[in-house]
Every structure is written in structure tokens, then in C-alpha cells.
Amino acid sequence: MTKWFFGGDECGWPITYILAETVKMYVNASWKTHIQIIYKFLNLPSIIIWKNQVKCGKIYLCDYKKNRRKYMNKLILFHGSPNKEINPTYGLGNDKHDYGKGFYLTDDYELAKEWAVCVPNESNGWVHKYELDVENLKILDFETKDVLNWLAELMKHRDAADSKRYKVLSKKFIDKYGIDTADYDVIKGWRANASYFYIAKEFVKDNIDIEILEELLSLGGLGIQYCIKTEEAFSRLKEIKEDISIVDYNEFNKKYNDRDITARARMRELVDSDKNTVTNVFSTLF
């Protein structure tokens, strides 16, 4: 009977066995799926488990106990780009991006591949892998905030409409729901892709009730991104250059576009449904 082995005497960690039957539905799955289910049994963060630790049907985590703090304070992030050579630099970037100037990454490798080739230029892209030491960094996580706080942050940098009405009301909206981000080293939150602008435009036109707003965003499959903001945060970001990977344009640009088309269709369906009562709308929030 196959057993999975965790830890080892060499690190002084009690040996724990989990029978293969416990995860038999995953026997024919990829190594990633095995790892994802197994670390949940031990309540361990997935960041500490790497592909090269899978050897001879066993997973070794003996380094975890000795270096728990080190692992807990580091994130593995990815940046999709059309460029093979990039140099993240403090102070650069476009203020019209979601959270303003900064360097943007995601913890989702597959999404990074789509973002690397989202521009329709038919050129292959690249995914750069980074390690970010977050110890003592101040991180603003919009996933823990009200969705209106996130929308207010986007309105600071990206216009959902160009009408006079929007310009007047968006300022009031930002004043009421905006968060002062000046003291944060990193901002974490959803990525405002094309489907987001469909939501935003309908919302500011009073066509979407706030009660369905968060559900709409979940349908968009926006993905979570990290924006590196401060000089200190940039100094903690290290590229793992040997893990750079090329992205096939034809495969992943199609995935990017298909995701957007599907998201918009599902969003329109929800907006047109009875769940959207159009009662608590944008102009009533002030």
C-alpha cells in the first residue's frame, strides 16, 4: 500500500503518514493536485511545497519546521509580459493602471500566461517568476474590504465613463468610499480587465443594484494582482531568472479572449435577471 511521507527525523519533526486511499481520487492527477490536497490535511501553506520536493512517491517537508517563519513571509508571484527582459523599478509605471504607478504581479501562473499575451500583436510572451519578502511590509488587501472601497480605488485611476454626471458623482464616491493608500507598500486586489469596464459603466448608469455587484465581479474571473508600490517593497522583490517561461500567443491569447467573452455573457444574464432589483444603485450611495 502506497504511503505519503511528510517530514523526517533529520529535522526533528514527528513522522506523519497519510494512506493513499485518503486521496485515491487524486492518484492519477498531476503533482500539483496531489500537493494541493495533501497540504490541506496538514494545514500548511502551499507556498512551501515545490515540485522538486516530489521524489520517489514521497513529499519531503523537513525544512518547514526549521524555517517556518522564512516561508510564511515570502510569496511566489508571476509577471506576464511581452518582454523577455524587464527591470522592475520604483517610481515607474502608468498612473492610469488599476492602483496607479507600480509593478503588477499575480500569484496565479495560468493567469500570468494570459496577461503576457493579452495585447493582440501575435507575438509570444513571457512569464517572469519572483519571490517577495513581505515581512513587516504594509499590505492593503481589497479582498478583505467592501467591494465599494475597491471600486473607489479604481475610479481614482481609471474612468468608467466620460460624462459630466460621472465626473461629478465619481468624486463624491471616492470621497466617501476611498481608502488612503499612501502608506501601503503593496496593494492586493482584483484586476480590472475588459469585463470590469462593462460592470463599471452599467453601475454608474444606475443599471446595477449593489446587492449583485460582488457576484458580478466573481463572474468576471478578474484574478488577483499585487501592485508593488514603495521603494522598500521593490527592494524585497527578487526575480528567479532560471524559471522564466515562454508563452504561446495563439493558445493563451485565445484563452484570455474566451474568458472575457464568457464573463460578459454571464454578467449580462445576471444584470437582466430578477435578482437585479435596481434599487440600491450608484447615485443612491452618497
C-alpha positions as CSV (number, residue, x, y, z in Angstrom):
1,M,0.0,0.0,0.0
2,T,1.4,3.4,-1.0
3,K,2.1,5.9,1.8
4,W,2.9,9.5,1.6
5,F,5.7,10.6,3.9
6,F,6.0,14.0,5.5
7,G,8.9,15.4,7.4
8,G,11.8,13.3,8.7
9,D,14.0,12.5,11.7
10,E,16.7,14.8,10.3
11,C,14.7,17.8,11.1
12,G,13.2,16.5,14.4
13,W,9.7,16.6,13.1
14,P,7.3,13.7,14.0
15,I,6.7,11.5,11.0
16,T,3.1,11.5,9.7
17,Y,1.6,9.0,7.4
18,I,-1.4,9.5,5.1
19,L,-2.6,6.4,3.3
20,A,-3.0,6.8,-0.4
21,E,-6.7,5.7,0.0
22,T,-7.4,9.0,1.7
23,V,-6.6,10.8,-1.6
24,K,-7.3,7.9,-4.0
25,M,-9.4,10.2,-6.3
26,Y,-6.2,12.1,-6.9
27,V,-3.9,9.1,-7.8
28,N,-3.9,9.9,-11.5
29,A,-3.8,13.6,-11.1
30,S,-0.8,15.9,-11.6
31,W,1.8,16.5,-8.9
32,K,0.2,19.9,-8.3
33,T,-3.2,18.4,-7.4
34,H,-1.6,15.8,-5.1
35,I,0.2,18.6,-3.3
36,Q,-2.8,20.8,-3.1
37,I,-4.9,18.2,-1.4
38,I,-2.2,16.9,0.9
39,Y,-1.0,20.2,2.3
40,K,-4.6,20.9,3.3
41,F,-4.6,17.8,5.6
42,L,-1.6,19.3,7.5
43,N,-2.9,22.8,7.4
44,L,0.3,24.1,5.7
45,P,0.7,27.0,3.3
46,S,1.1,25.8,-0.3
47,I,3.9,28.2,-0.9
48,I,6.4,25.9,1.0
49,I,5.8,23.0,-1.3
50,W,7.8,22.8,-4.6
51,K,7.8,20.4,-7.5
52,N,11.4,19.3,-6.8
53,Q,10.4,18.0,-3.4
54,V,8.3,15.2,-5.0
55,K,10.7,12.3,-5.2
56,C,10.0,8.5,-5.3
57,G,6.3,8.9,-4.4
58,K,7.1,10.9,-1.3
59,I,6.9,14.6,-0.3
60,Y,9.6,15.9,2.0
61,L,8.8,18.9,4.1
62,C,11.5,18.6,6.6
63,D,12.8,22.1,6.0
64,Y,9.4,23.6,7.0
65,K,9.7,23.3,10.8
66,K,13.2,24.8,10.9
67,N,12.3,27.7,8.5
68,R,8.6,28.2,9.1
69,R,9.0,32.0,9.6
70,K,11.1,32.3,6.4
71,Y,8.5,30.5,4.3
72,M,5.5,32.3,5.9
73,N,7.0,35.7,5.0
74,K,7.6,35.0,1.3
75,L,5.3,35.0,-1.6
76,I,5.9,33.5,-5.1
77,L,4.4,35.8,-7.7
78,F,4.4,36.0,-11.5
79,H,4.5,38.8,-14.0
80,G,3.2,38.2,-17.6
81,S,4.9,40.4,-20.2
82,P,5.6,40.6,-23.9
83,N,9.2,41.3,-23.0
84,K,11.8,38.7,-22.1
85,E,14.0,41.3,-20.3
86,I,12.3,43.5,-17.7
87,N,13.6,45.6,-14.8
88,P,11.0,46.5,-12.1
89,T,11.9,50.0,-11.0
90,Y,10.5,52.1,-8.2
91,G,8.7,55.2,-9.5
92,L,7.9,53.9,-12.9
93,G,4.6,52.7,-14.3
94,N,1.4,54.2,-15.5
95,D,-0.8,56.2,-13.1
96,K,-3.8,55.1,-15.2
97,H,-3.3,51.4,-14.2
98,D,-5.7,49.9,-11.6
99,Y,-3.8,51.0,-8.5
100,G,-1.6,53.7,-10.1
101,K,2.1,53.5,-10.6
102,G,3.8,50.3,-9.6
103,F,4.8,46.9,-10.7
104,Y,2.0,44.4,-11.1
105,L,2.1,40.6,-10.4
106,T,-0.2,37.7,-9.7
107,D,0.1,34.5,-7.7
108,D,-1.8,32.7,-10.5
109,Y,0.7,31.3,-13.0
110,E,-2.0,30.5,-15.6
111,L,-3.5,34.0,-15.5
112,A,0.0,35.4,-15.8
113,K,0.4,33.5,-19.1
114,E,-2.9,35.0,-20.4
115,W,-1.8,38.5,-19.3
116,A,1.5,38.1,-21.1
117,V,-0.2,37.9,-24.5
118,C,-3.4,39.9,-23.9
119,V,-2.3,42.5,-26.4
120,P,-3.3,41.4,-30.0
121,N,0.1,41.6,-31.6
122,E,0.5,37.9,-32.3
123,S,3.8,37.8,-30.5
124,N,4.7,35.2,-27.9
125,G,5.1,36.5,-24.3
126,W,7.0,35.6,-21.2
127,V,6.2,34.8,-17.5
128,H,8.7,36.1,-15.0
129,K,8.8,34.4,-11.6
130,Y,9.5,36.5,-8.4
131,E,9.9,36.0,-4.7
132,L,8.6,38.8,-2.5
133,D,9.7,39.0,1.2
134,V,6.6,40.6,2.9
135,E,7.9,40.6,6.4
136,N,7.0,43.9,8.0
137,L,5.6,45.2,4.7
138,K,2.2,47.0,5.0
139,I,-0.2,45.4,2.6
140,L,-3.7,46.7,1.6
141,D,-5.8,43.7,0.7
142,F,-9.0,44.7,-1.1
143,E,-10.4,41.2,-0.7
144,T,-10.9,42.0,3.0
145,K,-12.6,45.3,2.2
146,D,-16.0,46.2,0.9
147,V,-16.3,46.0,-2.9
148,L,-17.2,49.7,-2.9
149,N,-13.7,50.5,-1.5
150,W,-12.1,48.7,-4.4
151,L,-14.3,50.5,-7.0
152,A,-13.4,53.8,-5.4
153,E,-9.7,53.0,-5.8
154,L,-10.1,52.2,-9.5
155,M,-12.1,55.4,-10.0
156,K,-9.0,57.3,-8.8
157,H,-7.0,56.0,-11.7
158,R,-9.4,54.7,-14.5
159,D,-12.5,56.5,-15.9
160,A,-15.6,54.2,-16.3
161,A,-17.3,57.0,-18.3
162,D,-16.6,60.4,-19.7
163,S,-19.9,62.2,-18.9
164,K,-20.1,65.2,-16.7
165,R,-22.5,63.3,-14.4
166,Y,-19.9,60.6,-13.9
167,K,-17.1,63.1,-13.2
168,V,-19.2,64.8,-10.5
169,L,-20.5,61.7,-8.9
170,S,-17.3,59.7,-9.0
171,K,-15.5,62.4,-7.0
172,K,-18.2,62.1,-4.3
173,F,-18.0,58.3,-4.4
174,I,-14.2,58.4,-3.9
175,D,-14.5,60.9,-1.1
176,K,-17.0,58.5,0.7
177,Y,-15.6,55.1,-0.1
178,G,-11.9,55.7,-1.0
179,I,-9.1,54.4,1.2
180,D,-5.9,56.4,1.6
181,T,-3.3,54.1,0.1
182,A,-0.2,56.4,0.6
183,D,1.3,54.4,3.5
184,Y,0.9,50.9,1.9
185,D,3.9,49.1,0.5
186,V,1.8,46.6,-1.5
187,I,-1.8,46.7,-2.8
188,K,-3.6,43.4,-3.4
189,G,-6.9,43.2,-5.2
190,W,-8.8,42.2,-8.3
191,R,-7.6,43.1,-11.8
192,A,-9.8,45.4,-13.7
193,N,-9.9,43.8,-17.2
194,A,-12.3,44.5,-20.1
195,S,-15.2,42.8,-18.3
196,Y,-14.8,45.1,-15.3
197,F,-15.5,48.1,-17.5
198,Y,-18.8,46.5,-18.6
199,I,-19.7,46.3,-14.8
200,A,-18.4,49.8,-14.0
201,K,-20.2,51.5,-16.9
202,E,-23.5,49.9,-16.1
203,F,-23.1,50.6,-12.4
204,V,-22.5,54.3,-12.8
205,K,-25.5,54.5,-15.1
206,D,-27.7,53.2,-12.2
207,N,-28.4,49.9,-14.1
208,I,-26.9,47.6,-11.4
209,D,-28.1,47.1,-7.8
210,I,-25.3,47.0,-5.2
211,E,-26.7,43.7,-3.9
212,I,-25.5,41.8,-7.0
213,L,-22.3,43.8,-7.5
214,E,-19.9,41.4,-5.8
215,E,-21.5,38.4,-7.6
216,L,-21.0,40.2,-10.9
217,L,-17.3,40.6,-10.1
218,S,-16.9,36.9,-9.3
219,L,-18.4,36.1,-12.7
220,G,-15.8,38.2,-14.4
221,G,-12.9,36.0,-13.3
222,L,-10.9,39.1,-12.8
223,G,-8.0,37.4,-11.0
224,I,-6.0,38.8,-8.1
225,Q,-3.0,41.0,-8.6
226,Y,-0.3,42.5,-6.4
227,C,1.0,46.1,-7.0
228,I,4.4,46.8,-5.6
229,K,4.3,50.5,-4.6
230,T,7.1,51.6,-2.4
231,E,10.9,51.6,-2.6
232,E,11.1,49.3,0.3
233,A,8.8,46.8,-1.4
234,F,10.8,46.9,-4.6
235,S,13.9,46.1,-2.7
236,R,12.3,42.9,-1.4
237,L,11.3,41.7,-4.8
238,K,13.8,39.2,-6.3
239,E,13.4,37.5,-9.8
240,I,14.0,33.8,-10.1
241,K,15.5,34.1,-13.5
242,E,16.1,30.4,-14.2
243,D,12.3,29.9,-14.0
244,I,11.3,32.3,-16.8
245,S,8.9,30.7,-19.3
246,I,7.8,31.5,-22.8
247,V,4.0,31.8,-23.5
248,D,2.5,30.7,-26.8
249,Y,0.4,33.6,-28.2
250,N,-2.1,31.5,-30.1
251,E,-3.0,29.3,-27.1
252,F,-3.2,31.9,-24.3
253,N,-4.5,34.9,-26.2
254,K,-7.5,32.7,-27.1
255,K,-7.9,31.7,-23.5
256,Y,-7.8,35.4,-22.5
257,N,-10.4,36.4,-25.0
258,D,-12.6,33.4,-24.3
259,R,-12.6,34.2,-20.6
260,D,-13.7,37.7,-21.3
261,I,-16.5,36.7,-23.8
262,T,-17.8,34.1,-21.3
263,A,-17.7,36.5,-18.4
264,R,-19.6,39.2,-20.3
265,A,-22.3,36.8,-21.3
266,R,-22.8,35.6,-17.7
267,M,-22.8,39.2,-16.4
268,R,-25.4,40.3,-18.9
269,E,-27.6,37.4,-17.8
270,L,-27.3,38.4,-14.2
271,V,-27.9,42.1,-14.9
272,D,-31.1,41.2,-16.8
273,S,-32.4,38.8,-14.1
274,D,-34.9,39.4,-11.3
275,K,-32.0,39.4,-8.8
276,N,-31.1,42.9,-10.1
277,T,-33.8,45.0,-8.4
278,V,-32.1,48.3,-9.4
279,T,-33.0,49.8,-6.1
280,N,-29.7,50.5,-4.3
281,V,-27.8,52.0,-7.2
282,F,-24.8,54.2,-7.7
283,S,-26.5,57.6,-7.3
284,T,-28.2,56.5,-4.0
285,L,-24.9,55.7,-2.2
286,F,-23.9,59.3,-1.2
